[in-house]
Amino acid sequence: MDLAYIPSPSTGVIDLGPIPLRGYAFCIIIGVFVAVWLGNKRWIARGGRAGTVADIAVWAVPFGLVGGRLYHVITDYQLYFSDGEDWVDAFKIWQGGLGIWGAIALGAVGAWIGCRRRGIPLPAWADALAPGIAVAQACGRWGNWFNQELYGRETDVPWALKISEGPNRVAGTYHPTFLYESLWCIGVALLVIWADRRFKLGHGRAFALYVASYCAGRAWIEYMRVDEAHHILGLRLNVWTALIVFVLAVVYMVISAKVRPGREEIVEPGEPGEPGEPGEPGEPKAPDAVEAEDAKSDDAKSDDAEAGDAKSEGAKSEGAAVESDAAVEADASKTEDAAETAKG
């Protein structure tokens, strides 16, 4: 008899009238909001404007969701395209199945588009968002708990996860790998925040640290899982992916530190913490703003012309005064000469 364990929810869906509230989607949505909130605070602290992180997230999040789903469907194609399976299930994202590798890769493409439209450097934005992404993953992993999926080997430890009988799963107590990864992601977020404050990481190195530290934990957590997966040389595909991405992230940090030391002094044009104004890079100026600028220019020209006329009149007046003084002196000189002649 198990004395202690983590229970699994009996269902992953709560019906609010005609609207089904799915635990998996709810966890992802919470994660996105937390990531944007934390990223916005860090962006403002770096000298950026409030709201920029959210504006770029509008591009990054949809791309990330598509990328995460594509990675899952491609690497686990047998779940959707083998005999007896319905390929339509590949579009049912609420049933679970998002690969973080694809989410980060394609999400970066969306972020690049958003950053380019705002005229800001992608590495700086990624550095600001890195801890928030880790916290978002920590929240998202609880979606696996709602779906009773991605657990580890059987165990009788007090914190074991109790799984009920269901499709493609056997009742029992297993390692709660979703919980292990959630806690690891929280630790990664704290590590990146501390390292960024201590070493002033810039040019994408804070993001690379997040990637490397996450991969280090994902490798051993993935090794514990028992769900179906492709293997290469005896290791699960995601273990190899974690190892390769870890090496690439470390190499980037080393090379970046030598080529571009320090961090960006300016991450976004304009006053820090202020919302964007018309006329920012990538945004056309409003007609009213253009007219106001033209009016200011005309006023400035008029003022300059008046000042020039005043200077010209002043110069003429000074010249006339000098000529008058010279004439008086000349008359005085002539009078003195006449007087001397008369005496003689």
Disulfide bonds with the S-S distance in Angstrom:
none
